Amino acid sequence: MTDSMNTDAQTLDLEQDIPTTEEDIRVLRELRAAHVKDALVHIERLLAPGWTLSATAARPRFKDYPPFKL
């Protein structure tokens, strides 16, 4: 079993050890410089189909059950 906090010399350095191409760097620079006028314009695409606030509020809350503990 390996320790997830292992910090020896073989640990991957995310700043230096990920292979990137010239194209990767070019695209990353373009994206960094791009200004999004309205970043949340398509946020509704993240909602489940048919989701509504009223339907969510009407769902049972299971208040008659004991609290869940891990």
N, C-alpha and C positions, 0 to 999 in steps of 0.2 A: 504494500500500500504506500502511496506517495503522499507526502505532506503538501497540501495546497498552498502553504505559506513558504515553500522552499525558495530560497533566494540565492542559490549557488550560481556559478558562472554559466551553467547550461540553460538557465531560464531564458525564455524568449523575451527580448527587449522590443516591445511594440513600436517604439520610436525609430529603431534602426534595423530590425531584422525582418520586416515584412517586405517581400519583393514588390517593387512598384515599377511601372514602366513610365516612359516619357509621356505617353498618352494619359495615364492615370494622374500624373502630376498636373498636366495641362487642364484636365477636366476638373480636378479638385480646386485649382486656382480660379477657374471660371465660376464654379459654384460658390466659392468664397466671396467673389466680387459681385455676384448677382444679387440684386435687391428684389425681393418678392413684394409686390404691391400689397397683396392681401394673402398672407400665408395660410389663413384658415378658410379660404374660399371653398375648398373641397372637403371640409371636415365631415360633412354629412355622409361621405362615402365610407367612413369608419363605423357608422351605425349598422346594426343588424337590420336586415330587411323587415319592414313592418313595425319597427320600433317607434313607440310614441311615449312621451312623458306620462300621459294619463294612464296608458296600459301598464307602465312600470309601477306607477303609484298604486294601482289597483291590485297588484300581486300580493299574495299572503305574506305576512311578516313572521310567521311562526312564533308569535309571542307567547303561546301556551307551552312551548318546549323549554327545557332548561338551557342555559347558555352553553355554547360550545367552547371547550377548552382543549388546547393542544397538549 
